[in-house]
């Protein structure tokens, strides 16, 4: 097979995710160089046609694009710290999990070494890599992203978020906040219904319908937040607060944990005390954006 048309890529860090990333590049026909501290993790990839680099420095020089997926940012610096060579024009795509501040700092660090840098987050499990279901978030200079977009497309569905290197990390944790909030709300309801003999499987389709319905409100509510005005088109916050009281009472009555509904009501009560009782639910953004209180 003639690979000469496909961009050579390097993958550094061969945990389960790194192995999946390298495998997807190989499958798409990219000459793929790999490096891992424990070189035996590369055995299957080498059998599939990858080249094992003897050193990190050698791996970096193998092509214009290096994808890094290691345990954390300190591990990243430790790996590259020993190699002070100029990286001249390499683009480093860091898919290591970390904070937005760490991503911005790593961008400065890579720039000092002559590399271009994109930060990313993988919103997928390793088996999904290489399919459309794997969503890969990228942030950093748009020109660098566009240059390597054809090669990166081998990994899944690409989403470019903007020039701020911290955006991929922020989207990543914001997505997790959605995930846990939906799951916890569902568990609260499931626990309540089980006390009446309704099993989780019976409640799940109803819960899914509710979650989907509420998700439909987000774009309209977002407009209110962006404008900073919250007319009560659907219901006023004080009406919601009365329903929260009902949720707390019912939970207590059936012997189910009340921490989550009490937290919801505590936040709503603070907003009402601040004079927002007649406004619509998204006015609670003030409770989340504490730094922006005027």
Buried (B, 14 or more C-beta within 10 A) or exposed (E): EEBEEBBBBBBBBBBEBBBBBBBBBBBBBBBBBBBBEEBEBBEEBEEEEBBBBEEBBBBBBBBBBBBBBBEEBEBBEEBBEEBEEEBEEBBBBBBBBBBBEBBBBBBEBBEEBEBBBBBBBBBBEBEBBBEEEBBBBBBBBEEBBEBBEEBBEBBBBBBBBBEBBBBBBBBBEEBEEEEEEBEEBBBBBBBBBBEEEBEBEEBEEEBEEBEEEEEEEEEEBEEBBEEEEBEBEEEBBBBBBEBBBEBBEBBEEEEBEBEBBBEBBEBBBEBBEEEBBBBBBBBBBBBEEEEEEE
